[in-house]
Amino acid sequence: MQFSKNSRVWVYQSTTELTDEQTQQIQQQLNAFAQGWTAHNNQLLAGAQVKYNRFLILVVDESQAGASGCSIDKSVNFMKQLEQQYGIVLFDRFNLAYRDEDRVVSVSRKEFEELIRNGIITQDTLVFNNLVQNLDELQTKWEVPLKDSWHMQLFGRYLVA
């Protein structure tokens, strides 16, 4: 399925890494949700993906039909059902993810700050900007060095010189 680069994106981050089995099961459920996702009885051109066994990403190409408040509520409720079903947390906005070599690690805001203070996370560490709004941003601004992300405004003062 081809999506416009302006397609809307929602990124949900699990506080824990999903097992391969959970990832496969959740991907199937996401696919089924995306195929049946509607707004005011109009089928949305939607897709979904689990990335790095941690991020659940929904995409809607609004060139055909736009996501409405009700349809967004449906997606939020669906994500809450996944949380309950798998015992995971997807709505902790103070949980931050970064790359440690090949692994994606997720920590609390306090732990993130400590890792910066201790020089473990540097301005060149890749972090995940889950605030991206569209597919173009997902592809170009989602996984970026700390120095190029919104994280810099919040944590830049803690960087070890």
Backbone torsions as a table, in degrees:
resi	resn	phi	psi	omega
1	MET	NA	131.5	179.3
2	GLN	-97.1	131.2	178.7
3	PHE	-116.8	144.9	173.9
4	SER	-64.4	148.7	178.5
5	LYS	-66.1	-15.3	177.5
6	ASN	-90.9	3.7	179.3
7	SER	-58.0	139.5	179.7
8	ARG	-71.6	146.1	-177.0
9	VAL	-132.4	141.1	170.9
10	TRP	-127.2	128.7	-179.5
11	VAL	-114.3	124.0	175.9
12	TYR	-112.6	129.0	-176.8
13	GLN	-110.9	126.6	175.4
14	SER	-78.7	139.7	178.5
15	THR	-72.1	-17.1	178.2
16	THR	-125.2	154.7	177.4
17	GLU	-72.7	135.5	177.8
18	LEU	-81.8	147.0	173.8
19	THR	-71.4	164.1	177.2
20	ASP	-60.4	-38.4	179.7
21	GLU	-65.7	-45.0	176.9
22	GLN	-60.7	-43.2	-179.6
23	THR	-59.1	-45.1	179.5
24	GLN	-63.5	-44.6	-179.1
25	GLN	-64.6	-45.1	-179.3
26	ILE	-65.3	-39.1	178.5
27	GLN	-60.2	-41.9	178.1
28	GLN	-63.0	-42.5	179.8
29	GLN	-67.2	-39.4	177.0
30	LEU	-62.6	-43.0	179.5
31	ASN	-60.5	-44.5	-179.9
32	ALA	-64.8	-41.3	178.6
33	PHE	-62.0	-48.3	-177.6
34	ALA	-60.8	-38.7	-179.5
35	GLN	-67.1	-30.4	-178.1
36	GLY	-102.1	4.8	-174.7
37	TRP	-72.8	126.0	-179.1
38	THR	-129.6	159.8	172.3
39	ALA	-132.5	117.4	-178.7
40	HIS	51.2	47.3	178.8
41	ASN	65.6	10.6	174.3
42	ASN	-101.4	130.7	177.7
43	GLN	-64.9	130.3	176.0
44	LEU	-87.3	142.3	171.8
45	LEU	-81.4	96.1	-170.8
46	ALA	-129.4	156.2	175.6
47	GLY	-147.0	168.4	-178.6
48	ALA	-152.3	153.9	-178.7
49	GLN	-153.3	143.4	169.6
50	VAL	-100.8	124.7	-179.7
51	LYS	-115.5	139.2	173.9
52	TYR	54.6	29.6	-179.2
53	ASN	51.6	30.2	-176.8
54	ARG	-147.3	-33.9	-174.0
55	PHE	-107.2	130.8	174.5
56	LEU	-106.6	120.3	-172.6
57	ILE	-119.8	126.5	174.5
58	LEU	-108.6	140.5	179.8
59	VAL	-130.1	134.7	174.9
60	VAL	-131.0	123.1	174.6
61	ASP	-87.4	107.7	-174.0
62	GLU	-85.7	9.7	178.2
63	SER	-69.1	-23.0	178.5
64	GLN	-98.4	-48.9	178.6
65	ALA	-149.8	135.0	-177.3
66	GLY	-85.7	149.0	175.1
67	ALA	-72.5	128.5	-179.5
68	SER	-99.9	173.8	176.1
69	GLY	-56.0	-42.8	-179.9
70	CYS	-64.4	-41.8	-178.2
71	SER	-69.8	-34.5	176.8
72	ILE	-67.7	-39.4	175.5
73	ASP	-59.2	-39.6	178.1
74	LYS	-59.8	-43.4	-178.1
75	SER	-67.1	-39.2	178.9
76	VAL	-64.4	-44.4	178.4
77	ASN	-62.5	-38.6	177.7
78	PHE	-62.4	-44.4	179.1
79	MET	-63.4	-37.9	177.4
80	LYS	-65.5	-35.2	175.5
81	GLN	-64.7	-40.7	177.8
82	LEU	-63.1	-40.6	177.2
83	GLU	-55.1	-49.6	-177.9
84	GLN	-65.7	-45.5	-176.4
85	GLN	-62.1	-39.9	-174.4
86	TYR	-104.6	-0.5	179.7
87	GLY	63.8	40.2	-179.2
88	ILE	-117.1	167.7	177.6
89	VAL	-120.0	121.5	-178.6
90	LEU	-114.4	-6.6	-172.9
91	PHE	-116.8	25.9	177.3
92	ASP	-93.1	98.6	-176.8
93	ARG	-73.9	-9.2	177.5
94	PHE	-96.9	12.4	176.7
95	ASN	-99.8	122.7	-174.3
96	LEU	-116.6	144.5	-178.1
97	ALA	-118.1	144.4	176.9
98	TYR	-147.3	165.9	178.0
99	ARG	-94.3	132.4	171.1
100	ASP	-119.6	92.8	-171.7
101	GLU	58.5	-116.8	-177.1
102	ASP	-87.8	-11.7	-175.2
103	ARG	-92.7	148.4	170.2
104	VAL	-101.4	123.8	-177.5
105	VAL	-113.8	142.7	178.4
106	SER	-126.3	132.7	-176.5
107	VAL	-139.0	166.1	176.2
108	SER	-71.5	164.7	178.3
109	ARG	-58.0	-42.5	179.9
110	LYS	-62.8	-44.5	178.4
111	GLU	-64.1	-39.6	179.0
112	PHE	-59.0	-47.0	179.0
113	GLU	-60.0	-43.0	179.0
114	GLU	-63.7	-40.7	179.7
115	LEU	-63.7	-34.2	176.7
116	ILE	-70.3	-47.6	179.9
117	ARG	-57.2	-34.5	-178.0
118	ASN	-89.6	3.9	176.0
119	GLY	77.1	9.4	179.2
120	ILE	-78.0	-40.7	170.7
121	ILE	-100.5	126.5	-179.0
122	THR	-116.4	178.6	179.0
123	GLN	-64.4	-17.0	179.7
124	ASP	-96.9	-4.1	178.1
125	THR	-65.2	134.2	177.8
126	LEU	-75.6	128.5	178.4
127	VAL	-121.9	164.5	-177.9
128	PHE	-109.1	123.0	179.2
129	ASN	-97.9	90.4	-176.9
130	ASN	-76.9	5.7	178.4
131	LEU	-89.9	3.4	179.7
132	VAL	-56.8	145.9	-173.1
133	GLN	-105.0	-26.0	-175.7
134	ASN	-142.3	174.0	-175.1
135	LEU	-62.9	-37.9	177.8
136	ASP	-60.7	-45.9	177.9
137	GLU	-65.3	-37.1	178.2
138	LEU	-59.5	-40.6	-177.0
139	GLN	-78.2	-24.2	-173.7
140	THR	-117.8	-21.3	-173.2
141	LYS	-129.0	10.1	-177.0
142	TRP	-84.1	-48.3	-178.8
143	GLU	-111.3	98.9	-172.6
144	VAL	-136.4	160.3	174.3
145	PRO	-61.8	146.2	179.8
146	LEU	-48.5	-42.2	-176.4
147	LYS	-62.5	-19.9	-178.7
148	ASP	-105.5	11.7	-175.2
149	SER	-116.5	170.4	176.0
150	TRP	-64.3	-21.3	-179.9
151	HIS	-57.4	-30.5	-176.8
152	MET	-61.4	-39.4	179.7
153	GLN	-62.2	-37.7	-176.0
154	LEU	-84.7	-36.9	-170.6
155	PHE	-117.6	-4.0	-175.3
156	GLY	-54.7	-34.8	-177.5
157	ARG	-67.7	-15.0	-178.7
158	TYR	-93.3	-6.6	-177.6
159	LEU	-61.8	136.1	177.4
160	VAL	-74.7	131.3	-176.8
161	ALA	-71.5	NA	NA
